[in-house]
């Protein structure tokens, strides 16, 4: 059972709804972002949705676009988001982390999808939301992610 499934089962047993909170990785910078992330479970967050900064968002509103731009300006990247997850996991092995972003940075990464998924598993990522990858392209990422033990979540 994944951390996401475990969390939802515990919430259902307690007759509670999930509090899922979003934050952009590396906004305003790595250290402050990690500090915010570490504080989320203590503030009642059940699942952390962590944005991967991207230069060309298509479906984000102005607030998330601005957060992404700040993160990129501070050196944010997929690799730095993985670093955040690794650092978070040093003190929290239970809270599920779902990465949210776009397919291009995953596809264009050296080693492509295979390397991305291997790093995600090693870092402690539990789920993915990739907003621009339709169900017709499940073989690109959804199915490999599921085989790797990562939940693929549709909006």
KESE-134545 format. One record per residue (C-alpha): residue number from 1; residue in one letter; x, y, z. Coordinates in Angstrom, 1 decimal, always signed. Each point is the difference from the previous one (the first is absolute). Example, Ala and Ser with C-alpha at 12.3 -4.5 7.8 and 13.67 -1.06 7.14 Angstrom:
{pos: 1	code: a	X: +12.3	Y: -4.5	Z: +7.8};
{pos: 2	code: s	X: +1.4	Y: +3.4	Z: -0.7};
END
This chain:
{pos: 1	code: x	X: +0.0	Y: +0.0	Z: +0.0};
{pos: 2	code: x	X: +1.4	Y: +3.4	Z: -0.9};
{pos: 3	code: x	X: +0.2	Y: +3.0	Z: +2.4};
{pos: 4	code: x	X: -2.9	Y: +1.6	Z: -1.9};
{pos: 5	code: x	X: -2.2	Y: -3.1	Z: +0.4};
{pos: 6	code: x	X: +1.1	Y: -0.3	Z: +3.7};
{pos: 7	code: x	X: -0.9	Y: +3.6	Z: +0.6};
{pos: 8	code: x	X: -3.4	Y: -0.2	Z: -1.6};
{pos: 9	code: x	X: -0.8	Y: -3.3	Z: +1.9};
{pos: 10	code: x	X: +0.9	Y: +1.7	Z: +3.3};
{pos: 11	code: x	X: -2.1	Y: +3.0	Z: -0.9};
{pos: 12	code: x	X: -2.9	Y: -2.1	Z: -0.9};
{pos: 13	code: x	X: +0.3	Y: -2.0	Z: +3.2};
{pos: 14	code: x	X: -0.1	Y: +3.3	Z: +1.9};
{pos: 15	code: x	X: -2.9	Y: +1.3	Z: -2.2};
{pos: 16	code: x	X: +2.2	Y: +2.9	Z: -1.1};
{pos: 17	code: x	X: +0.6	Y: +1.7	Z: -3.3};
{pos: 18	code: x	X: +3.5	Y: +0.5	Z: -1.3};
{pos: 19	code: x	X: +1.7	Y: +3.4	Z: +0.2};
{pos: 20	code: x	X: +2.2	Y: +0.2	Z: -3.1};
{pos: 21	code: x	X: +2.1	Y: +3.1	Z: -0.2};
{pos: 22	code: x	X: +2.0	Y: +1.3	Z: -3.0};
{pos: 23	code: x	X: +3.3	Y: +1.8	Z: +0.0};
{pos: 24	code: x	X: +2.5	Y: +0.8	Z: -2.7};
{pos: 25	code: x	X: +3.4	Y: -1.7	Z: +0.6};
{pos: 26	code: x	X: +2.8	Y: +2.5	Z: +0.5};
{pos: 27	code: x	X: -2.2	Y: +3.0	Z: +0.4};
{pos: 28	code: x	X: +1.2	Y: +2.5	Z: +1.3};
{pos: 29	code: x	X: +3.2	Y: -2.1	Z: +0.2};
{pos: 30	code: x	X: +1.1	Y: -3.5	Z: +1.0};
{pos: 31	code: x	X: +0.5	Y: +0.5	Z: +3.7};
{pos: 32	code: x	X: -3.2	Y: +2.0	Z: +0.7};
{pos: 33	code: x	X: -2.0	Y: -2.3	Z: -2.2};
{pos: 34	code: x	X: +1.3	Y: -3.1	Z: +1.9};
{pos: 35	code: x	X: -0.8	Y: +1.7	Z: +3.3};
{pos: 36	code: x	X: -3.6	Y: +0.6	Z: -1.2};
{pos: 37	code: x	X: -0.3	Y: -3.5	Z: -1.2};
{pos: 38	code: x	X: +1.3	Y: -1.4	Z: +3.3};
{pos: 39	code: x	X: -2.7	Y: +2.0	Z: +1.8};
{pos: 40	code: x	X: -2.9	Y: -1.1	Z: -2.0};
{pos: 41	code: x	X: -0.8	Y: -3.3	Z: +1.7};
{pos: 42	code: x	X: +0.1	Y: +1.7	Z: +3.4};
{pos: 43	code: x	X: -2.5	Y: +2.5	Z: -1.3};
{pos: 44	code: x	X: -2.4	Y: -2.8	Z: -0.9};
{pos: 45	code: x	X: +0.9	Y: -0.7	Z: -3.6};
{pos: 46	code: x	X: -0.6	Y: -3.7	Z: -0.9};
{pos: 47	code: x	X: +1.6	Y: +0.0	Z: -3.5};
{pos: 48	code: x	X: +2.5	Y: +2.4	Z: -1.4};
{pos: 49	code: x	X: -0.3	Y: +1.0	Z: -3.7};
{pos: 50	code: x	X: +3.4	Y: +1.3	Z: -1.0};
{pos: 51	code: x	X: +0.3	Y: +2.0	Z: -3.2};
{pos: 52	code: x	X: +2.9	Y: -0.5	Z: -2.4};
{pos: 53	code: x	X: +1.0	Y: +3.4	Z: -1.4};
{pos: 54	code: x	X: -0.3	Y: +0.3	Z: -3.7};
{pos: 55	code: x	X: +0.7	Y: +2.8	Z: -2.5};
{pos: 56	code: x	X: -3.1	Y: -0.4	Z: -2.2};
{pos: 57	code: x	X: -3.1	Y: -0.9	Z: +2.0};
{pos: 58	code: x	X: -3.2	Y: -0.4	Z: -1.9};
{pos: 59	code: x	X: -2.7	Y: -0.6	Z: +2.6};
{pos: 60	code: x	X: +1.3	Y: +2.0	Z: +3.0};
{pos: 61	code: x	X: -1.6	Y: +3.2	Z: +1.2};
{pos: 62	code: x	X: +2.0	Y: +3.1	Z: +0.7};
{pos: 63	code: x	X: +0.7	Y: -0.9	Z: +3.7};
{pos: 64	code: x	X: +1.6	Y: -3.4	Z: -0.9};
{pos: 65	code: x	X: +1.8	Y: +1.5	Z: -3.1};
{pos: 66	code: x	X: +1.5	Y: +2.7	Z: +2.3};
{pos: 67	code: x	X: +1.1	Y: -2.7	Z: +2.5};
{pos: 68	code: x	X: +1.6	Y: -2.0	Z: -2.8};
{pos: 69	code: x	X: +1.9	Y: +3.0	Z: -1.3};
{pos: 70	code: x	X: +1.3	Y: +0.8	Z: +3.5};
{pos: 71	code: x	X: +1.0	Y: -3.6	Z: +0.5};
{pos: 72	code: x	X: +1.8	Y: -0.1	Z: -3.4};
{pos: 73	code: x	X: +1.8	Y: +3.3	Z: +0.8};
{pos: 74	code: x	X: +1.1	Y: -1.6	Z: +3.3};
{pos: 75	code: x	X: +1.5	Y: -3.0	Z: -1.8};
{pos: 76	code: x	X: -3.0	Y: -2.2	Z: +0.3};
{pos: 77	code: x	X: -0.2	Y: -3.1	Z: -2.3};
{pos: 78	code: x	X: -1.2	Y: -3.6	Z: +0.0};
{pos: 79	code: x	X: +3.3	Y: -1.0	Z: +1.5};
{pos: 80	code: x	X: -0.3	Y: +2.6	Z: +2.8};
{pos: 81	code: x	X: -3.6	Y: -1.2	Z: +0.7};
{pos: 82	code: x	X: +1.3	Y: -3.5	Z: +0.4};
{pos: 83	code: x	X: +2.6	Y: +1.4	Z: +2.4};
{pos: 84	code: x	X: -2.9	Y: +1.6	Z: +2.0};
{pos: 85	code: x	X: -1.8	Y: -3.3	Z: +0.1};
{pos: 86	code: x	X: +3.1	Y: -1.9	Z: +1.2};
{pos: 87	code: x	X: +0.6	Y: +2.7	Z: +2.7};
{pos: 88	code: x	X: -3.6	Y: -0.2	Z: +1.1};
{pos: 89	code: x	X: +0.1	Y: -3.8	Z: +0.2};
{pos: 90	code: x	X: +2.8	Y: +0.2	Z: +2.5};
{pos: 91	code: x	X: -2.5	Y: +1.2	Z: +2.6};
{pos: 92	code: x	X: -3.3	Y: -1.2	Z: -1.4};
{pos: 93	code: x	X: -0.5	Y: -3.4	Z: -1.5};
{pos: 94	code: x	X: -3.8	Y: -0.1	Z: +0.2};
{pos: 95	code: x	X: -1.4	Y: +3.1	Z: -1.7};
{pos: 96	code: x	X: -0.8	Y: -0.7	Z: -3.7};
{pos: 97	code: x	X: +1.6	Y: +2.3	Z: -2.6};
{pos: 98	code: x	X: -1.5	Y: +0.5	Z: -3.4};
{pos: 99	code: x	X: +2.0	Y: +1.8	Z: -2.6};
{pos: 100	code: x	X: -2.0	Y: +2.3	Z: -2.3};
{pos: 101	code: x	X: +1.3	Y: +1.3	Z: -3.3};
{pos: 102	code: x	X: +0.4	Y: -0.4	Z: -3.7};
{pos: 103	code: x	X: +1.2	Y: -2.8	Z: -2.2};
{pos: 104	code: x	X: +2.7	Y: +1.9	Z: -1.9};
{pos: 105	code: x	X: +2.6	Y: +0.2	Z: +2.9};
{pos: 106	code: x	X: -0.6	Y: -3.7	Z: +0.6};
{pos: 107	code: x	X: +0.3	Y: -1.1	Z: -3.6};
{pos: 108	code: x	X: +3.0	Y: +2.3	Z: -0.8};
{pos: 109	code: x	X: +1.9	Y: -1.0	Z: +3.1};
{pos: 110	code: x	X: +3.2	Y: -2.0	Z: -0.7};
{pos: 111	code: x	X: -1.1	Y: -3.6	Z: +0.3};
{pos: 112	code: x	X: -3.6	Y: +1.1	Z: -0.6};
{pos: 113	code: x	X: -3.0	Y: -1.6	Z: +1.7};
{pos: 114	code: x	X: +2.0	Y: -3.0	Z: +1.3};
{pos: 115	code: x	X: +2.6	Y: +2.2	Z: +1.8};
{pos: 116	code: x	X: -2.7	Y: +2.4	Z: +1.3};
{pos: 117	code: x	X: -2.0	Y: -2.9	Z: +1.5};
{pos: 118	code: x	X: +3.1	Y: -1.6	Z: +1.5};
{pos: 119	code: x	X: +0.9	Y: +3.3	Z: +1.7};
{pos: 120	code: x	X: -3.5	Y: +0.6	Z: +1.1};
{pos: 121	code: x	X: -0.2	Y: -3.4	Z: +1.7};
{pos: 122	code: x	X: +3.4	Y: +0.4	Z: +1.6};
{pos: 123	code: x	X: -0.9	Y: +3.5	Z: +1.3};
{pos: 124	code: x	X: -3.3	Y: -1.2	Z: +1.5};
{pos: 125	code: x	X: -2.6	Y: +1.4	Z: -2.4};
{pos: 126	code: x	X: -3.4	Y: -1.7	Z: +0.3};
{pos: 127	code: x	X: -2.0	Y: +1.4	Z: -2.9};
{pos: 128	code: x	X: +0.0	Y: +2.1	Z: -3.1};
{pos: 129	code: x	X: -2.4	Y: +2.5	Z: -1.6};
{pos: 130	code: x	X: +1.2	Y: +0.8	Z: -3.5};
{pos: 131	code: x	X: -2.5	Y: +2.5	Z: -1.3};
{pos: 132	code: x	X: +0.8	Y: -0.1	Z: -3.7};
{pos: 133	code: x	X: +0.1	Y: -3.8	Z: -0.5};
{pos: 134	code: x	X: -3.4	Y: -1.3	Z: -1.2};
{pos: 135	code: x	X: -1.2	Y: -3.6	Z: +0.7};
{pos: 136	code: x	X: +0.6	Y: -0.9	Z: -3.6};
{pos: 137	code: x	X: +3.7	Y: +0.3	Z: +0.8};
{pos: 138	code: x	X: +0.0	Y: -2.2	Z: +3.2};
{pos: 139	code: x	X: +2.8	Y: -2.2	Z: -1.4};
{pos: 140	code: x	X: +2.3	Y: +3.0	Z: +0.2};
{pos: 141	code: x	X: -0.1	Y: +0.5	Z: +3.7};
{pos: 142	code: x	X: -3.1	Y: -1.2	Z: +1.8};
{pos: 143	code: x	X: +0.6	Y: -3.7	Z: -0.5};
{pos: 144	code: x	X: +3.7	Y: +0.1	Z: +0.7};
{pos: 145	code: x	X: -0.6	Y: +2.1	Z: +3.1};
{pos: 146	code: x	X: -2.6	Y: -2.5	Z: +1.3};
{pos: 147	code: x	X: +2.5	Y: -2.9	Z: -0.6};
{pos: 148	code: x	X: +2.6	Y: +2.0	Z: +2.0};
{pos: 149	code: x	X: -2.5	Y: +0.3	Z: +2.9};
{pos: 150	code: x	X: -0.9	Y: +3.6	Z: -0.6};
{pos: 151	code: x	X: -3.6	Y: +1.0	Z: -0.1};
{pos: 152	code: x	X: -1.0	Y: +1.9	Z: -3.1};
{pos: 153	code: x	X: -2.7	Y: +2.5	Z: +0.8};
{pos: 154	code: x	X: -2.3	Y: +1.6	Z: -2.5};
{pos: 155	code: x	X: -1.5	Y: +3.5	Z: +0.5};
END
